[in-house]
Amino acid sequence: MADQPPRSFANSEAAYLKARQLMPGGVSSPVRAYKAVGGTPIFIKEASGCNLTDLDGNKYIDYVASYGPLIAGHANEQVEAALAKAIGRGTSFGAPTEGETALAGAIAAALPSVEMLRFVNSGTEATMSAVRLARAATGRDLIVKCIGCYHGHADSMLVQAGSGALTMGTPSSPGVPQSITQNTILIHYNDIDSAKEAFAKHEGQIAAIIIEPVAGNMGVVPPRADYLSQLRELCTAGATLLIFDEVMTGFRVGWNGAQGLYNIQPDLTCLGKVIGGGLPVGAYGGSRKLMELVSPAGAVYQAGTLSGNPLAMAAGLATLDILKEPASYTRLEERSQQLANGLANEAKETRIPLAINRVGSMLTPFFVRKAGQSVNNYADATECDTERYARFFHLMLNEGIFLPPSQFEAWFVGLEHDEEAIGQTIRAARRAFDLLNKQAETK
């Protein structure tokens, strides 16, 4: 197979130099700066369906999908029509609209654990608010989170592991006070014994466990069998709230989210991404009893000038209208399985050690060190060959495949990824695997 000639990124490079003068690292979110893979980030000019076009005219099949929201594809006609209609009526009012009620109703109908919800502007706001509500509802301060699970950049969630699984969290960012993170306890994902130890050590003190039911921020890592149900039992016995961070999985892994997929009912659910159809949005919800503790119904304060923004509500509702069609998740499952199987087959043929984790239309190919290795938690993920992933990323970029610029991110398949797009991706991966082997031979 002939090597692909290198693409030109001159316009993106010029744009990046300019951006770095005005924004930290030249980006609005760190992973976009390509620190994990090296090189200069490409700047996107436009997109349609499952394709992106950068400032230099290079075209790509997109598996980033704005990190999950664009499940219906870029510039979807139905979403665009809803936005055009909404924007003609105004962009923001600082007052209630029927669009909020409509979207809230659609979400509540899909998620049995959610009777009421509050819209916010981001996943970080959703998790931060849910944690505050849990503390108020229980009268307790301690929060349990899993190492490697990401719940936004609120101070109490930005913690890393100490010397052991039950070590109180230490800040993983300057500017985060130790006095805040000392109330966050870290446990290992997929390790129920770790959770049991935390409950035994801090009996009667834990307000909530917050968890990604399917980890997506260490790469995709599914829960072990019975892990989520055991957490549910543990929380119920300890009068502790179980918070599912479904910002990524909500309406992505299925119409009823991960909680429907695994038949687990959390006390609180955090949402974002898909429910905004590509516009900034977040939400948190649960039982009527819990949610009526939130102001103005109750005393737990949380507010936002742009919360329930009419444009985000319109785009979200249009996206959910597309997804509720019976064929939507069937098509997502078929395409995602086709991609995972194709990558696995090509990796096997070329003897590239690859562990592919997939749940619904989320997947991550992990470049493990040896064939047969699996990735079940953060420790497994961080043992992967990130240098090889970085080389793979750039080889695929040159092939016209846009992947997340980090080994520890999910790939997202959408409704616009047809068989040709998936096939083209698999063929590009085969050429990339062959080149990785050639590079290894010349070392």
N, C-alpha and C positions, 0 to 999 in steps of 0.2 A: 504494500500500500504506500502510495506516495505521501510524503510529509506535506502538510498544509503550509503554504507560504505565510510568513509572518504578517499579521495585520498592522495597519498604521493606527496609532492612538494619539497622534499629534495634537488634535483639537482637545481631547480629554486631558492630556498633559498640560496644555496651556490653561485650560479652565481650572485645573487643580491648583496650579501655581497661584492663580488669582484668588481662588477660594481660600487658600491657606493664609492669605493676608487679612482676611476678614472673619474667618471662623476657626475655632480651635481644631487643628488638624485638617482643616478644609472641609469638614463634614458636620452634619447635624446629629449623627449617631456613630459611635466609635467603630463598629464592625465595618462600616462603609469605607474606611480608610485603608483597608487591605493590609493592616499590620500583621495579620496571621499568615498571609500568603505572600506578602511582598509585592512590589510593583505599584503602579499608579492606578487609582480607581477610574473606571470608565464613567463618563457622564452621559446620562440618558437624555435623548431628545424627544422621543415619542414611543408609543407602544400601541399594539393592537392584538387582540386575541392572546396567543401565548408567545408573542414575539416582541422584542425590544429593538430599538434602533438608537445607536449612540451618536455623539456629535461628529464622528468621522464617517458616518454612514454605514458602519458595521451592523449587521443584523444578528440577533441571537434568539434561540429558544430559551424561554425564561422559566427557571425553577425556583426563583426567589419569591416571585409573586408578592412583592412588598412584605416579605416574611409572613405570608399566609393569607392576608385579607382577600386577594384577588382570585378567589376560587372560581368565579364566573368568567375570568379573563379580563384583559385590559380593554378599556373603552367598549364595554359590553353595551349593546344597543338599548336593552331594556333598562339598564342602570342609568345610562346617559339620558334617556328620555325622562326618567323620573327626576333626575337632577335638573334638567332643563326646565321642567315644569315647576320644580320647587324654587329654583333661583329666580324665576320670573316673579315670584311672590315676595322676595326678600331673602336675605342671608342669615339674619339673626334678630331676635325680638326681645330677649330678656323676659319672655312671658311664655306660658304653656302653649303647645300646639297639639292638634289631634294626631300629628305624625308620631309624637312620643308615645301616645296611648296605643296606636296601631302597632308599632314595633314592639312595645312592651308586651302587648297581647300575644303577638306571634311567638315571642321568646318564651313566655310563660306557658303557652300551649305545647311547646316542644319539649320543655324541661320540667318534668313533674316536681322537682325539688323547689322550683321557683314559683311562688305565688305572687310576690311583689318584687319590684326591682327599682334601682335608682341609676339613671344614666350619668356618666362622667365623660371625661375627654380622653382617657388613655387607660391602658392596662395597669400602669403604675398607680393611677388614682383609684382604680377599682380594688386592687389588692390592699393598698394602704387603708382605704375606707372600710373594707371588710374586716381587716385586723382590728381597727378601732372599734367597730361594732361588736366583734367577738369579745374584746376586753370589757366593753361596757355591759354586755349581756351576762357575762360570767363573773364579773368583779375580780378577775385575775389579770396578771400582767404578762406571764410567760407565753411565748409563741414557739412552736416547734416547726422547723423547716428542714428539708433534705439538702445535703451537700450536692451541689451541682444543679439544683432546681433554681430557676430565676423567676422572681416575682416582682420585677420592676426595680427602680432605683431609689425607693423610699429608704430612709436611714436604717430602719429596723430589719430590712431585708438584705442589705449589702454587708453580708458577713461571710467569713470563710472558716474552715475547720481549724480547730486548735489541735492539741496533742492527742485527742481521742474523740470518739463519736459524741460523747456527752459534754465536751468542753463548751463552756459558754462562748458564744461567738465573739470574735474580735473583728474590728472594722476592716473591710477590704478596700476602703477608699479613704483618702485623707478628707477631713471635714465631717466624718461620721463619728460622733462621740461614743466612747466606750460605755458611757452611762446608758445609752440607748440599746446598743447591741448586746449588752449583758442580759437583756431580757429575751434574747433569741437563742434557742437551743438547737444545735445541729445534730442530725441523725443521718444514717446512710439510706439512700433510696433503695427500695426492694429488700430491705433488711428489717423484718418485723421485730426481731429481737432487740435491735437498736432502739426502736420506738418503745418497746416494753420497758427497757432499762430507763429511758427518759421519764416515763410515767411513774415508775417505781421510785426513782430518785426525787422527783418533784411532785409527789402525790398531792392532789388538791390545789395545785398552783398553775396548771397549764390552761390557758384560755382557749387555744386552738392549735391544731395542726393545719398548716397550709401546704398544699402539695400540687404539683402538676400530675394529674392522674396518668397521663402519658408524658414522660419527660421529653422536652423538646429543645432544651437549652444546653444540653451536654451532647447534642445530637439526639435523634429519636431513640428512646429507651422505653419499651413497653413495661408495664407492671408485671411482676411474677404472678402466677396463678394464686388467687386468694389473698394477695397482698393488700389490695384496697378494701376487701371485705373485712380483713383482720384489723386494719386501721379503723374502719367504721365501728367495729365491736369495741375496740380499745377506747375510742372517743366516747361512745355511748356509756360505757362502764365508768369512765372518769368524769362524766358531766362536762366534757370538753367538746368544742365545736370542730367539725371537720369542714375545712374550706377547700374546695376544688378550684384551682386556678386553671380555668378553661379558656383563658385568653387565646391560646393557640388551638386547642382541640375543639372548642365550641363551634358547632355546625361545620367543622372540618373533618372530623373522623366519623361523623354520622349526624343525622337530623336531631337526635337526642343527645349529642355530645358524647364525651367519654363516659359520663355517668349512665347514659342509656346503653352504651356499648358493653359496659361491665356490670350493669344493673346494681349500681351503688347510689344511694341518695345522700349527698352531702348536706350540711346545714346551710352553708353559704356557697354561692357560685360566683366566680369572677369571669367576665367576658370582655371581648374586644375584637379586634381584627375583622373577622367575617361579618359581624353584625353591623359594621359600618360601611361595607362594600367598597373599601379603599379610602374612606374619609376618616379623620380622627374620631375615635369613639371608645368608650369603655362602659361597663355596667357591672353592678353587683346586686345579687338578689338571693332570696331565700323564703322562708315561711312568712306569713303575714305577721305572726307574733314577733319575730325578730326584726323584720323590716320596719314595723311601726315604732321601733325605738329610735329611728332616724328622724331628725328634724325635717319638717315642722311637726310631724306626728308625735315625735318623742324628743328626747333631750340630746341625742348623739348628733353633734353638729358636723355637717359636710355640705359644701356649696360649690358652685362653679358657674361663672358668667356664661360660658358657651355650652354648658351641659345640655344635652337634648337638642343640639343644633339641628335645625330643620333640614339642612342639606344632608347631614350624616344620617338622619332618620330616614329620609327618602331613599338614599343609596342602600342603606341596610335592609329596608323593607323590600326593595326591588330584588336584592340579592337573595333574600330568604324566599321570595316568591319563585325564583328560578330553582332553588335547591329543594323546595317541597315537591317538585315534580318527581314522580316515582323513579324515572329513569336516571335522574341526576347522580345519585350515589352509586347506582349500579355501574354507570359509565366511569365514574371516578375510581371505583374499585378495580374495574377491568384494566384501565390504563395504568394505574399504579402498580398492579400486579405484573403487567406486561413489562414495565420499566424495571422493576426489581428482578424479575426472572432473567431479563436480557442482560442486565449488568452482572448478575451472578454467573450466568453461563459464560460470558466473555472473560470474566475474572478467572474462572476455572480453566478455560481453554489456554489462557496466557499465564497461568500459575501466579496470579496476583492475589495475595492473601486479602480477602475482603469479607467483612461481616455486614450483611445488609439487614437493618432493622426497619420494619414498616408497620404502621398502624393506619389503615385507611389510606388517605392521599398524602400522608406524611411519611417520609423515609430518609434514612441516612446510610450511605455506604461508608463503613468505617475501615480505614486502612490498618488492619491489625498486623501484628508482627509475624504471626504464624497462622497457617491455614487451620481452620477449625476453632479458632478463638471466638468467643462471644463477648458482647458488650451488654452488661446488665446494670451498671451503675457508673458513677463518676470516675471511680478509680480505674475501671476497665477502659473508659473512654480516653482518659488522659494517658494511657499506655500506648495509644495508637501512634502510628507513624505520621505525625503532622507535616513533616518535611515532604513526604511522598504525596500527601494530599495537596500541598501547596503546588507541587509540580503538576499534578493532575489538574488542578484548578486552572492553571495557565494554559495547559495543553487544550483543555476543553473550551476555554475562552477563545482561543485561536481557531477552534473548530466551529465557533458560533453557538456555543452552549453556555448560558449564564447560570452559574452555580453560586451558592453562598460562599463568601470568601473566608471560610473557617471550617475546619473539620467538625466543630461542635455546634453545627446548625442543622436544621431540617431542610430537606428539599420538599417543595410543594407542587403536586400535580393538580391541574385545574381542568375544568370542563372543555377548555379550548385546546388541550393537548390531544391531538388526534393520533391515529396509528402512524402516520408519516412522521410526525414530530417525535414520537417515542422511538420509532425505528431509526431515525436520523441520530438521535441521542445515543442509542446503543452502538451504532456503527462508529460514531465519534469516540465513544469510550473504548472500543476495541483498538482503534488507532492509538489512543492515548496510552492504553495498557502496553501495547507493543513498544512504544517509545520509552515508557518507564523502564521496561526490561532492557532496552538498548542502552539507556543511560546507566543502569546498574552494571552492565557488562563492561562499560568503558572506565568504570571507577577502579 
